[in-house]
Amino acid sequence: MARIPGVEIEELYAKYELHPILLDLYVEGEFDRDLINYFLDQRGHSSYVSVFTVDQVEVPDEILVDKSLQTGSNKSRLIALASMLSEKFKSIDTNVSCIVDTDHDVLLDQVVNMNNLLYTDYSCMEMYCLNEATLKKFLILGCNLKPSHLDELNSILNAVLPVQFCLRGVNHSLGLNSTFPPVKKGVGKKRGLAYFQESIYVDAFIQLNNLHRRSEEIKEEFKKLFSKVPVDIRQKSNGHDFVCCVFDYADESGGVKLHSKNEDVEIFGGRLLANALDTSLLFAENLFSRIEAAAVGRGPLWGRQAQMS
């Protein structure tokens, strides 16, 4: 299906020159948009904030190249959009902001500081679902498992996710453009996820991508990044890996099985997890509390520098 053309940047300039008080947010994807919109609806502020995906704006690849940003990336397009809006409205206060996933930016020292560019508190939006209350509710009501499964799942997540996160960081920092093996490649034959081993998974990554000649370089970079990751698992996990690991665990533990696991997890997994999220928990998070404060006029959202521990 052909992509529907988005709004031209000149149209946005005109919009915010005429209506600088509009609180508009631009995000990477539909899940991000829907989570923020649901939070605003539950808090009674949906009429004060509009949330758009960056696909709704025309940000040509030429602009990304000019700004030394990766093409084909919604995050890059958001950073470029924030930059163009910031340059245009240097002398005018507006409330339009762009929200991007933190990803590996802190780990790789690639955080971009702009007044109208906000980062998620954790690596990505899915990480707001990585808490005991949400996982427990999802395992019991969504997966037909027992409360006792929570401790085992948490143990697995803490063993698996930082390894996958750091390998993704290696992929980015070394420019490997690699694919990643499923998490079960990190366990021995006929063993479950509880037996995941870092060394087996890293070797599986190298073998899958035929990177034997760069094996030592990859392992050294992995070791360096792994030594720098934060303590909080939500800041050292990839959203896709998190969702896949939860559903892999539910599958092998005799819980709910998706009809077409790989495709369904990719499309619906994060949304199914978010169904177990109590949106009142989001208010305690810096990003969401600032969005609400701006919505009720207690302070501008615009102006926050990236603040990550």
Buried (B, 14 or more C-beta within 10 A) or exposed (E): EEEEEBEEBEEBBEBBEEEBEBBBBBBBBEBBBBBBBBBBEBBEBBEBBBBBBBBEBBBEBEBBEEEEBEEEBBBBBBBBBBBBBBEBBEEEEBBBBBBBBBBBBBBEEEBBEBBBBBBBBBBBBBBBBBBEEBBBBBBBEBBEBEEEBBEBBBEBBEBBBBBBBBBBBBBBBBEBEBEBBEBBBBBEEEEBBEEBBBEBBBBBBBEBBEBEEBEEEBBEBBEEBBEEBBEBBBBBBBBBBBBBBBBBBBBEBEBBEBEEBEEBBEEEBBBBBBEBBEBEBBEEBBBBBBBBEBBEEEEBBBBBEBEBE
